[in-house]
Amino acid sequence: MNCEWVKENVILYVYDELADDSRIELEQHAEHCPACAAEIAGARGFHQQMSARPQVELSPNFLASSRMKLSEALETTEQSQWRKWIVDPTEWLRQMRFSPALASAILIVGFGAGILTTWKVFGNSPAGGGSAIVRPSTGDNVEANIAGIHSITPVDGSNNVEITYDKLVPTTAKGDINDPRIQQLLLLASRNQANSGVRIDSVNLLSQKSGENNVREVLMSALRYDKNPGVRLKALEGLSGVIKTDTRVRDAVLEALLHDTNTGVRSEALHVLQPVKADSSVRITLEELVRNDKNSYIKLESERMLGSLPQLQ
């Protein structure tokens, strides 16, 4: 037992997450080490102050928005050492091998976050109607559903052992697209960077609710930033119904027309702009494309749209 180990594990000690033998060793060390005793007292005082504060009830929308922002930040951030740990499993294993506190903290935080998210999204589902949670069958492979081992306790006087472990169980939600929980899952799915097919499906369904502001924001974000042209096309389709009433949508479609790298997306943007082609900003953009665009189809379509407009006096 040394001071460095105490500093690494003091939080686990304060939250009663240390094993009994480690807790006893830490307490014995602190009796003869004023510096570590002060470290423990400070951590315990901070814990008491935070526990006394009122707990803030986080909404599912806030959690989803935070995850979306984090996902975007991770996409644009240069890879640093901590990110290397995230994407390199061998680095995580090496760190956890030499730091039991790190392994325990990761397990505690991950398990707690999973419970909180599940409760927030599904915990208040009404008894009648709305979305339903469909549990997986009990015959699922046990090892495949183990998220981590929580504790191992030998049973005195026998060869038995009691193992407490956490399970990561896939869950299915069924419900009407108007159900807030179903919409929340669709909003999360629209930022699923690992699966473009899921993003396309979610954006396609969300397009039916483009009249709602939060959905409209997601569609405009997908149009501007999604790397998959299929997702951007679905976002354009969803925004076409509100382009007359929202100038932000018009501006987002104009950006796609000018700067998107996919000709199909640019062509669809021209089609979506048809109802507002008389708008001054659209007219100016079309004139610019006729003069300077390198794509012959875009130039011809822009010229055709301009030709259908009345001449300005």
N, C-alpha and C positions, 0 to 999 in steps of 0.2 A: 504494500500500500504506500503510495506517495502523493504529494500535493497535486501533481498534474492529473493523476487519476481522479482525485476528489473533485477538481474543477470540471472535469469532463462529465462526471456523474452526479453532480450536486442537484441538478434539476430532477433527475430520476429519483433521487433520494427524497426531495421535498414532496414529490407527487406520489410517494410510496410505491415506486415501480422497481426498486432494487430488490434482488433476492435477499433472503434473510442473512446469509453469511456475509454478503457484500455490505449490507446495511450495518451489521455489527462491526465489521472491520473499519468502515468509514467513521462510525461514532467513536470507536476506540482511538483512531488516529486523530480525530478532531479534539479529543480530550487533552492531547499533548501538543497540539499545533494551533497556536492562536490565529495564524493566518487562515487556515482552513475553517476554523470555528467561525471566524468573521465572514468567510465566504458563504457558509451554510446559513448563518443568521441573516445575511443580506438577501439570499435567495428565498428564504422562508418569509421574510418581511414583504418582499415583492409579491410573493404568491398570496399572502393574506390581503394586501392592498388590492390586487386584481380581483380576488374572490369577493371582496366587499362591494365592488362596483356593480351597478345594474347590468344584466346581460342584454345585449342588443339582439333583437330578433331579425335575422337576415332573411330577406325574401328570395325565393328561387330566381327571380329576374336578376337580382344583384349578383348572385352566385354565377349565373350563366354569363352575365356581362363581364364579370371579372375573369372567368375562364377564357372568354373570347379575346379579351385584351391581352391576357398572358400568352395565348396561342399566337397572336399576331406579333407580339414582342419577341417571342422565341424564334419566329421565322426570320426576323430581320437583324437579330443580334449576332455579332461575331462570336464564334465558338471560343469560350474561355474554359478555364480548368474545371469550374463547377459544371458547365454544360457537358464537358467531356465525360464527367462521371455519369450524367443522366443518360447519355447515349451509348456509353461503354459499360456493359454489365460486368466485365472482368475487373474494371476499376472499382466499381461498387463492392464486389466481393472481396477485393484486396483490402479496401478500407474497412469493411465490416469485420474482416478477420482480425484485424489489429485494433479495432475499436468497438468493443461490445456496446458501449453507450450509444454510438452512432446507429448500430443495428437496431437496438431497442427503440431509440427515438423514431427511426424511420417506420418501424412497425406500428408504434403507438399512434403517430400522427396519421399515417395512411389509413389505419383501421378506423380511427375516429372520424376522419374526413369522409370515409365511405359511408359510415352510419349516418352522419349529419346530412349528406347529400341525398341519400335514399329517403330519409325521413322528410326532408324538405320537399322533395319532388312528389313522393307518394303517400307520406304519413297522414295527410289530412284529406285523403280521398273520401268523398261522401259515400254513405252506405248504399244509396240507391242511385243508379245511373252513373254518368261520368266515365272516367277511365277505369279499367280493371287491370290488376296485376296478375299475370299468369306465372305461377311458380314452375320451375323445372321439375322433372320427374325425379323421385328419390333414387332411381337406379343409375344416376350419373356417376362417372368415375370419380372416386373420392379424391385421389391425388391431384386430379386436374383442377379441383375446386379449392385446394388449400392455398390460402394467401400467406400464411406464416404460422410458425409455432409460437404460442404465447408463453407456455410454461410446461415444465416436466417435473413431476413429483413422484418419487418412489413411495410405494405403500409399505409401511413398516411390517416386518414379519412375513413378507411374501416376496415372490418374484414379480409381482404386478407393478405396473407403473401407470400413473395417470398423466395423460398428455392433453393439454388444452391448446387448441389451434383455431385459427380464424379461417373462415371459408369465403371465397369469392364466387358468388353464385350468379350467373346470368339471369336477368329478369326481363319479362316481356310485358309491355303495357299496351292495352287495346282501348280505343275510345274514339269519339267523334273529333274531327279536326277542330271543332269549336271549343273543345275542352281545354282549359288553360294548361293543364299538365301535358297534354299531347302537343300543344303548341310549343311549350317550353322544351320538350325533347326534340322537336323539329328544329327549333332555333339552335340548340346545341349541335344537332347533326349537321347543320349548314356550315359549321366550322370544323368538321371532322377532316383534318388535314391528311389522315392516313388513307382515306377511302373516298375517291372522287365520285363513285357511284352513289354512295350514301348522300353526298352533298347535292348531287343532281336530283335525287328523289325528294330530298327535303325541300330544296328550293322550288321544285315543281309543285309540291303541295302547298307550300307557303304562299305561292303566287295567288292562290285562291283568296288569301286574306290580305292582299296588298293595300286595302283600304285602312288597315291598322298601322299606326305610325311605327311601332317597333318592328313589325314585319317589313315595312318599307325600308327602314334603315338597314336591315340585314340584306335585302335584295340589292340596294345600292352599293353596299360594301362588297357583296359578291361580284357585282358587275365591275367594280373598280380593281379589286385585289385578287380575286380567285385565279389560280394559275391554269385551271382547266377551262377551255373555251366552251365546252358543253354546259358547264355551270353558268358561265356568263350569258350564254344564249337563253337559258331558262330564266335567269334573272331579268333579262330584257323583256321576255314574254310577260313576266309578272308585272313589270313596271309599265307596260304599254297602256294598261287601263287607267292609270292615274297621271299620265304625262300632261294632260290638259289642265289639271288642277294643282299640280305641285311643280313649282319652278326648280326645286332642287333635283327632282327626277329628270326634268328636261336638261339641266346642266350635266348631270351624270351621264345621260345618254349622249350628249354632245362630246363629252370627254372620250367616251368609248369610240365614237365615230372618228375622232381625230387621232387618237393615240393607241387604240387596241391593235395588237400585233396579228390578229386573226381576221382575214378578209370576210369570213362568214359572219363574225360578230359585227363588223363594221357595216356589212350589208343589212343585217337585221336592225341595226341602229337607225339606218336611213329609213327603213320601213316603219319603225316605231315613231319616228319624227314626223311622219306624214300629217297627222292631225294638227301639228303646231308649226308647219313649215312656213306659215306667214309671219311667225314671230321674228322680230328683228335679229335676235342673236342667232337663230337658225339660218336665216337668210344670209347673214354675214359669213357663217361657217360654210354654207354651201358654195358661196362665191369663192371663198378661199380654196376649197377643194377643187373647184373647176379650174382654177388657175394653176395650182401647184401640186395636186396629189399625183403620186406616181402610179397608182392603180387605175388602169383604164376604165374598169367597170365602175368604180366609185366616182370617177370623173363624169362618166356618161350619166349615171343615175342622179348625181347632184345637178347636172345641167338640165336633165329632164324635169326634176322637181322645180328648179328655178323657172323653167319655161312655162310651167303650169300656174305660176303666180302672176297676179296683175302687176304691171309695171308701175314703179313708184314715180309720182309726178315731181 
